Amino acid sequence: MALIDDFKARFPEFDEAVVDQWLPILENVWPAYYGRPYEIPNKEAILNLIAHLLTAEITPGGGGESFKNLASQSVGSVSESYVASGQSGDNYDFFGWTKYGQAFLYLTARYRGPMFV
């Protein structure tokens, strides 16, 4: 099955017109984030990565001015606060704000850090 068909089957919550517009673009982008081939066992991680990137593209502000979940917001005297996460670091700051990014981090955790042989 083609990547776009796999994506639509895996994530029916995304509007099909949006997927048709953005997936051809993101199909060329995801290897910059995850350099593994689109085959088992990497398919689920790649589909979640693309879902995360698509969410960033279609979210107003390109993923928000911050990639963190907004906990509260005020208008008078301008105030915002964000949900503190138990994790930190560039990867978690970027991927941790969507459930798809969190799944991607979980699925690819075995590839991070040193491998001892």
C-alpha positions in Angstrom: 0.0 0.0 0.0 1.2 3.5 -0.7 2.2 5.8 2.2 -0.8 8.1 1.6 -3.2 5.1 1.7 -1.5 3.8 4.9 -1.8 7.2 6.5 -5.5 7.6 5.7 -6.2 4.1 7.0 -4.2 4.7 10.2 -5.5 8.2 10.9 -9.0 8.7 9.7 -9.4 11.7 12.0 -7.6 13.9 9.5 -9.6 15.6 6.8 -9.0 13.8 3.5 -8.5 17.0 1.6 -5.9 18.2 4.0 -4.1 14.9 3.8 -4.2 15.0 0.0 -2.7 18.5 0.0 0.0 18.1 2.6 1.1 14.5 2.5 3.0 14.7 -0.8 5.0 17.5 0.7 5.6 15.8 4.0 6.5 12.5 2.2 9.7 14.3 1.1 10.3 15.9 4.5 10.0 13.1 7.1 13.4 11.4 6.1 15.1 14.5 7.5 13.6 13.7 10.9 13.9 9.9 10.8 16.3 8.4 8.3 15.0 4.8 8.4 13.2 3.2 5.4 9.4 3.1 5.2 9.1 -0.6 5.9 8.2 -2.8 8.9 9.1 -2.2 11.7 9.4 1.6 11.0 6.0 2.2 9.4 4.1 3.0 12.6 6.8 5.4 13.7 6.9 7.2 10.4 3.1 7.4 10.2 3.1 9.0 13.6 5.9 11.4 12.6 4.0 12.5 9.6 0.8 13.0 11.6 2.8 15.1 14.0 4.3 17.2 11.2 0.9 17.5 9.5 -0.6 18.7 12.8 2.2 21.3 13.1 1.4 22.5 9.5 -2.3 22.9 9.9 -2.2 24.4 13.4 -2.6 28.2 13.4 0.9 29.7 13.9 2.6 26.7 12.3 2.5 24.6 15.4 2.0 27.5 17.7 4.4 30.1 18.9 5.4 27.5 21.4 5.3 23.7 21.0 4.0 23.3 24.5 0.5 22.7 25.7 -1.2 25.9 26.8 -2.5 25.6 30.4 -4.0 29.0 30.8 -4.3 32.3 29.0 -5.3 35.9 29.8 -6.0 38.9 27.6 -5.8 41.8 30.1 -2.1 42.4 30.9 -1.3 39.4 28.6 -0.4 36.3 30.4 0.1 32.7 29.3 1.2 29.6 31.1 2.2 26.2 29.7 1.9 22.7 31.0 5.1 21.6 32.6 6.3 18.3 31.2 8.1 15.6 33.1 10.6 15.4 30.1 12.7 18.0 28.6 15.1 18.5 25.7 14.8 19.6 22.1 13.2 16.4 20.9 10.6 16.3 23.6 9.9 20.1 23.3 9.2 19.6 19.5 7.5 16.2 19.5 5.9 16.2 22.9 3.1 18.6 22.2 1.0 16.1 20.1 0.0 12.6 20.8 1.5 11.6 17.4 4.9 13.1 18.3 4.8 11.4 21.7 4.1 8.1 20.0 6.9 8.8 17.5 9.3 9.3 20.4 8.2 6.2 22.2 8.4 4.1 19.0 11.9 5.4 18.2 13.4 5.3 21.7 15.4 2.2 20.9 17.4 4.2 18.3 18.4 7.0 20.6 21.6 6.9 22.6 24.6 4.5 22.4 24.3 0.9 21.5 26.4 -1.5 23.5 27.6 -4.7 21.9 
